[in-house]
Amino acid sequence: MAEKEMSFLDHLEELRWHLVRSFSAIFIIAIIVFVYIQFFFDEILLAHLKPDFATYEFFCNAFASVGVDSSFCNISLDQTLQSVNPTQQLMTAIWSSLIIGFIIAFPYILWEIWRFIAPGLLENERKKSKGFIFYTSFLFFLGVLFSYFVIIPLSVYFFYNFQISDKVQNIFKVDAYISLVTNTLIGVALFFELPIIIFFLTKIGLVTPEFLKKYRKHALVLVLILSAIITPPDIASQIIVAVPIMFLYEIGIYVSKYVLKKEQKNVKQSPRVQ
């Protein structure tokens, strides 16, 4: 028996409940994070202020292995952050809990998106799209890990050691520091979704492999500009961000080729209308 066709208002109602469940998942996780907020701050969000953070030790050992002295071996960061108004710590805790809630709930949000879209797909399309949640989540969390262990420690190291004068002391506000961490986590994680974005843009005919190849240099300039926005203003950090993103761009070209070949193959195999 064919499924009853839904009206526009029915679709809106269905979408509303998917959004309600998605936001509920974020809020539930955020509440749990808020209950244990001190642990999340001390062990995760403020971990980059510790001189024995894994990234600093890695760079120290890497430079030492080639006989080069590195300041990563003698890191001394002021772990005191300022709260300059009565509500700042509370609002920072709430905002941080929501960001962490979104990151943890990301696969579930994707599942809700897929559940909303799936009824409108053909059976073969539905089977092929089951990997959507896995691959999108994998790239997202890969971006989170890359930003957490590479971009954020380099950013913290740079900003704490940059001084325009010895008479100026770096004492950062807690909300500014946490914004640096959370914005970088989300920004880089979304950057890593580039192959998925290219996949869907190719499916709807907005981009082709030739288009991506033609504007590769333009994409590099754009990536460098965006890298300069989310990283410290030094060339090394921008390159560290730009290299994996351009690598994902190249993967996106192959993804676009694959999608186009599959589309052309399906057109050839589909029976002609008499």
Secondary structure, DSSP 8 states (H G I E B T S, - for coil): -------HHHHHHHHHHHHHHHHHHHHHHHHHHHHTHHHHIIIIITGGGSTT-HHHHHHHHHHHHTT---GGGG-------B--STTHHHHHHHHHHHHHHHHHHHHHHHHHHHHHHGGGS-HHHHHHTTHHHHHHHHHHHHHHHHIIIIIHHHHHHHHHH--S-TT-----BHHHHHHHHHHHHHHHHHHTTHHHHHHHHHHTTS--HHHHHHTHHHHHHHHHHHHHHHS-SSHHHHHHHHHHHHHHHHHHHHHHHHHHHHHHHHHHHS----
